[in-house]
């Protein structure tokens, strides 16, 4: 029984090590989340500069995501079995952990 349990733990650790997300995966995930957030924003509810920015982002989403990503500070730490990401920018911060090809942000974005 204990050999089976120890074997399963070793197999899980090897799986975590081999499927740990890379720094490029982190950038892609943040860009995807930024793009999804921009798509969810309602243009008719925005006014002034915010409406103009949303309209510009709808016309050219890739350049808008690149502009927003330039204002974010992404710190990637490669741990042995997982990756840790600290994200700061625009008065918000998040701590995310990556394992098994996925990123998990337990508290999401919080104000600084």
Number of C-alpha atoms within 10 A of each C-alpha: 6 7 8 9 10 11 12 12 12 12 12 14 15 12 14 18 17 15 16 22 21 17 17 10 15 22 14 12 14 18 17 13 13 17 19 11 10 17 14 8 12 10 16 7 8 14 11 7 9 12 16 13 15 20 14 13 18 15 11 11 17 13 12 19 18 13 12 15 16 11 11 16 13 19 13 18 14 14 12 11 17 21 21 21 20 15 17 19 16 11 10 13 19 18 17 19 20 23 19 15 13 14 20 13 14 10 10 11 15 11 10 10
